[in-house]
Amino acid sequence: MNITFLPIEVALHPRRTEGLQIFCDGALCAVLTRLDEEVDPPGGWFVEAAFGALDDRQHPSFLELNEVEAWVRKTLSDFLK
């Protein structure tokens, strides 16, 4: 599976923040936003939206992008079993 991260800007009221679109084999599967310094983990990534098998409504957060990629791979492989 090919996982691609595409940088975007996300409009969160009342400001804009750094974000990423995640594509799995060319299809949009999630949108992440950068966590503020006041949030745990500071500077990490939050799943704002997830689609298909990734949409478990828990909206996890991650410290590093390699953790995000591992979560995507594991969740999708478990779903396809």
Backbone as a printed PyTorch tensor [residue, N CA C, xyz], in Angstrom:
tensor([[[  0.8320,  -1.1750,   0.0000],
         [  0.0000,   0.0000,   0.0000],
         [  0.8810,   1.2440,   0.0000]],

        [[  0.5350,   2.1790,  -0.8590],
         [  1.2630,   3.4440,  -0.9550],
         [  0.5420,   4.4980,  -0.1110]],

        [[  1.2210,   5.0310,   0.9110],
         [  0.6530,   6.0650,   1.7700],
         [  1.3960,   7.3680,   1.5110]],

        [[  0.6300,   8.4170,   1.1930],
         [  1.2000,   9.7150,   0.8570],
         [  0.6370,  10.7850,   1.7870]],

        [[  1.5120,  11.6800,   2.2500],
         [  1.1140,  12.8180,   3.0760],
         [  1.2390,  14.0880,   2.2380]],

        [[  0.1640,  14.8630,   2.1560],
         [  0.1570,  16.1030,   1.3860],
         [ -0.1160,  17.2760,   2.3280]],

        [[  0.8290,  18.2240,   2.4570],
         [  0.6240,  19.3670,   3.3570],
         [ -0.5170,  20.2640,   2.8850]],

        [[ -1.3180,  20.7240,   3.8460],
         [ -2.4240,  21.6370,   3.5690],
         [ -2.5420,  22.6280,   4.7290]],

        [[ -3.3670,  23.6290,   4.5460],
         [ -3.7330,  24.5400,   5.6240],
         [ -5.1920,  24.2510,   5.9620]],

        [[ -5.4930,  24.1000,   7.2620],
         [ -6.8450,  23.7600,   7.7000],
         [ -7.4380,  24.9460,   8.4550]],

        [[ -8.6600,  25.3270,   8.0960],
         [ -9.3490,  26.4340,   8.7610],
         [-10.0480,  25.9120,  10.0100]],

        [[ -9.4700,  26.2270,  11.1650],
         [-10.0840,  25.9120,  12.4520],
         [-10.4440,  27.2330,  13.1050]],

        [[-11.6970,  27.3990,  13.4440],
         [-12.1430,  28.6780,  14.0120],
         [-11.4360,  28.9380,  15.3280]],

        [[-10.8210,  30.0480,  15.5730],
         [-10.8010,  31.2730,  14.7640],
         [ -9.5150,  31.4250,  13.9610]],

        [[ -8.7620,  30.3730,  13.7450],
         [ -7.4610,  30.5040,  13.0830],
         [ -7.2780,  29.3900,  12.0600]],

        [[ -6.1480,  29.4390,  11.3940],
         [ -5.7570,  28.3700,  10.4710],
         [ -4.5740,  27.6450,  11.0710]],

        [[ -4.4280,  26.3730,  10.7310],
         [ -3.3310,  25.5840,  11.2830],
         [ -2.7490,  24.6620,  10.2220]],

        [[ -1.5520,  24.1990,  10.4850],
         [ -0.8710,  23.2520,   9.6020],
         [ -1.6380,  21.9360,   9.5990]],

        [[ -1.7660,  21.3520,   8.4270],
         [ -2.4720,  20.0860,   8.3030],
         [ -1.8410,  19.1930,   7.2580]],

        [[ -2.3340,  17.9760,   7.2060],
         [ -1.8950,  17.0000,   6.2150],
         [ -3.0950,  16.2010,   5.7340]],

        [[ -3.1580,  15.9740,   4.4320],
         [ -4.0910,  14.9980,   3.8910],
         [ -3.3140,  13.7000,   3.7690]],

        [[ -3.9580,  12.5800,   4.0920],
         [ -3.3300,  11.2710,   3.9340],
         [ -4.0660,  10.5400,   2.8200]],

        [[ -3.2940,  10.0830,   1.8380],
         [ -3.8430,   9.3090,   0.7350],
         [ -3.3320,   7.8770,   0.8270]],

        [[ -4.2420,   6.9230,   0.6590],
         [ -3.8950,   5.5020,   0.6400],
         [ -4.1720,   4.9900,  -0.7670]],

        [[ -3.1090,   4.6310,  -1.4700],
         [ -3.2090,   4.2150,  -2.8670],
         [ -4.0020,   5.2290,  -3.6940]],

        [[ -3.7510,   6.5150,  -3.4480],
         [ -4.3490,   7.5760,  -4.2360],
         [ -5.6970,   8.0800,  -3.7460]],

        [[ -6.3090,   7.4140,  -2.7570],
         [ -7.6160,   7.8310,  -2.2430],
         [ -7.4550,   8.5300,  -0.8940]],

        [[ -8.1560,   9.6400,  -0.7010],
         [ -8.1030,  10.3620,   0.5620],
         [ -8.6630,   9.4790,   1.6710]],

        [[ -7.8670,   9.2730,   2.7320],
         [ -8.3350,   8.4250,   3.8330],
         [ -8.3550,   9.1430,   5.1730]],

        [[ -7.6640,  10.2860,   5.3150],
         [ -7.6930,  11.0190,   6.5890],
         [ -7.1450,  12.4270,   6.4110]],

        [[ -7.5090,  13.2910,   7.3650],
         [ -6.9860,  14.6520,   7.4410],
         [ -6.4590,  14.8570,   8.8590]],

        [[ -5.2120,  15.3150,   8.9600],
         [ -4.5790,  15.5710,  10.2540],
         [ -4.3940,  17.0650,  10.4510]],

        [[ -4.3550,  17.4910,  11.7300],
         [ -3.9560,  18.8550,  12.0540],
         [ -2.8610,  18.8060,  13.1040]],

        [[ -2.0070,  19.8130,  13.0560],
         [ -0.9120,  19.9330,  14.0230],
         [ -1.4940,  20.3650,  15.3660]],

        [[ -1.0760,  19.6970,  16.4510],
         [ -1.5500,  20.0420,  17.7910],
         [ -0.8160,  21.2600,  18.3280]],

        [[ -1.5360,  22.0980,  19.0440],
         [ -0.9490,  23.2710,  19.6900],
         [  0.0060,  22.8390,  20.7940]],

        [[  0.8400,  23.7640,  21.1990],
         [  1.7970,  23.4910,  22.2760],
         [  1.1120,  23.1900,  23.6030]],

        [[ -0.1220,  23.6730,  23.7990],
         [ -0.8360,  23.4430,  25.0570],
         [ -1.4840,  22.0650,  25.1170]],

        [[ -1.4960,  21.3440,  24.0160],
         [ -2.1910,  20.0610,  23.9270],
         [ -1.1900,  18.9270,  24.0370]],

        [[ -1.6480,  17.7740,  24.5420],
         [ -0.7980,  16.5930,  24.6730],
         [ -1.0610,  15.6730,  23.4970]],

        [[ -0.1020,  15.2560,  22.7080],
         [  1.3060,  15.6200,  22.7890],
         [  1.5580,  16.9420,  22.0570]],

        [[  2.2940,  17.8510,  22.6560],
         [  2.5450,  19.1380,  22.0030],
         [  3.2920,  18.9590,  20.6840]],

        [[  2.7930,  19.6120,  19.6510],
         [  3.4380,  19.5240,  18.3490],
         [  3.1330,  18.2500,  17.5940]],

        [[  2.3050,  17.3950,  18.1830],
         [  1.9350,  16.1450,  17.5310],
         [  0.8580,  16.3710,  16.4740]],

        [[  0.2020,  15.2910,  16.0860],
         [ -0.8050,  15.3330,  15.0290],
         [ -2.1110,  14.7400,  15.5320]],

        [[ -3.2310,  15.3770,  15.1710],
         [ -4.5610,  14.9360,  15.5640],
         [ -5.3370,  14.5380,  14.3190]],

        [[ -6.0640,  13.4390,  14.3860],
         [ -6.8920,  12.9990,  13.2660],
         [ -8.2030,  13.7880,  13.3120]],

        [[ -8.3100,  14.8010,  12.4610],
         [ -9.5250,  15.6270,  12.3870],
         [-10.6590,  14.8760,  11.7160]],

        [[-10.3160,  14.1400,  10.6620],
         [-11.3190,  13.3910,   9.9120],
         [-10.6670,  12.1390,   9.3570]],

        [[-11.4320,  11.0600,   9.3550],
         [-10.9450,   9.8030,   8.7870],
         [-12.1050,   9.1640,   8.0280]],

        [[-11.7810,   8.4030,   7.0080],
         [-12.7980,   7.8570,   6.1270],
         [-12.6420,   6.3470,   6.0090]],

        [[-13.7530,   5.6820,   5.7010],
         [-13.7170,   4.2370,   5.5190],
         [-13.3140,   3.5160,   6.7940]],

        [[-12.4280,   2.5470,   6.6650],
         [-11.9940,   1.7270,   7.8010],
         [-11.2930,   2.5370,   8.8780]],

        [[-10.7370,   3.6870,   8.5380],
         [-10.0380,   4.5140,   9.5300],
         [-11.0010,   5.3300,  10.3920]],

        [[-12.2590,   5.4280,   9.9910],
         [-13.2310,   6.2490,  10.7190],
         [-13.8100,   5.4600,  11.8870]],

        [[-13.0420,   5.3950,  12.9930],
         [-13.5210,   4.6830,  14.1830],
         [-14.0800,   5.6380,  15.2250]],

        [[-14.1550,   6.9240,  14.8950],
         [-14.7190,   7.9800,  15.7360],
         [-13.9350,   8.2460,  17.0170]],

        [[-12.7690,   7.6400,  17.1860],
         [-11.9510,   7.9040,  18.3650],
         [-11.0110,   9.0830,  18.1390]],

        [[-10.7150,   9.3910,  16.9050],
         [ -9.8440,  10.5090,  16.5470],
         [ -8.5770,  10.5390,  17.4000]],

        [[ -7.6770,   9.5920,  17.1540],
         [ -6.4420,   9.5230,  17.9470],
         [ -5.4880,  10.6720,  17.6280]],

        [[ -4.5020,  10.8350,  18.4930],
         [ -3.4200,  11.7860,  18.2360],
         [ -2.1010,  11.0350,  18.2900]],

        [[ -1.1120,  11.5770,  17.6030],
         [  0.1870,  10.9260,  17.4590],
         [  1.2880,  11.9640,  17.6000]],

        [[  2.4250,  11.5330,  18.0990],
         [  3.5590,  12.4350,  18.2470],
         [  4.3180,  12.5980,  16.9320]],

        [[  4.4760,  11.4990,  16.1890],
         [  5.2880,  11.4990,  14.9620],
         [  4.4910,  10.9520,  13.7800]],

        [[  4.8650,  11.3590,  12.5740],
         [  4.1750,  10.8800,  11.3770],
         [  4.3980,   9.3980,  11.1260]],

        [[  5.5330,   8.8440,  11.5680],
         [  5.7300,   7.4030,  11.3840],
         [  4.7200,   6.6150,  12.2190]],

        [[  4.2630,   7.1740,  13.3530],
         [  3.2140,   6.5320,  14.1530],
         [  1.8750,   6.5790,  13.4110]],

        [[  1.6180,   7.6830,  12.7210],
         [  0.4010,   7.8090,  11.9170],
         [  0.4060,   6.7540,  10.8200]],

        [[  1.5190,   6.6390,  10.1190],
         [  1.6100,   5.6590,   9.0320],
         [  1.4180,   4.2440,   9.5520]],

        [[  2.0010,   3.9110,  10.6980],
         [  1.8330,   2.5750,  11.2880],
         [  0.3640,   2.3280,  11.6440]],

        [[ -0.3190,   3.3360,  12.1950],
         [ -1.7390,   3.2130,  12.5340],
         [ -2.5760,   2.9640,  11.2760]],

        [[ -2.3060,   3.7130,  10.2140],
         [ -3.0400,   3.5350,   8.9600],
         [ -2.8310,   2.1240,   8.4320]],

        [[ -1.5920,   1.6870,   8.3450],
         [ -1.2990,   0.3490,   7.8190],
         [ -1.9620,  -0.7460,   8.6540]],

        [[ -1.8450,  -0.6650,   9.9770],
         [ -2.4180,  -1.6970,  10.8510],
         [ -3.9370,  -1.7040,  10.7600]],

        [[ -4.5490,  -0.5230,  10.8210],
         [ -6.0110,  -0.4440,  10.7740],
         [ -6.5440,  -0.9940,   9.4620]],

        [[ -5.9260,  -0.6220,   8.3550],
         [ -6.4010,  -1.1030,   7.0610],
         [ -6.1290,  -2.5850,   6.8760]],

        [[ -4.9980,  -3.0900,   7.3600],
         [ -4.7220,  -4.5280,   7.2240],
         [ -5.6780,  -5.3410,   8.0930]],

        [[ -6.0080,  -4.8520,   9.3040],
         [ -6.9860,  -5.5390,  10.1550],
         [ -8.3620,  -5.5400,   9.5050]],

        [[ -8.7240,  -4.4420,   8.8480],
         [-10.0190,  -4.3190,   8.1910],
         [-10.1390,  -5.2910,   7.0220]],

        [[ -9.0460,  -5.5240,   6.3240],
         [ -9.0750,  -6.3770,   5.1290],
         [ -8.9700,  -7.8620,   5.4380]],

        [[ -8.7510,  -8.2120,   6.7070],
         [ -8.6400,  -9.6380,   7.0780],
         [ -9.9770, -10.3210,   7.0430]]])
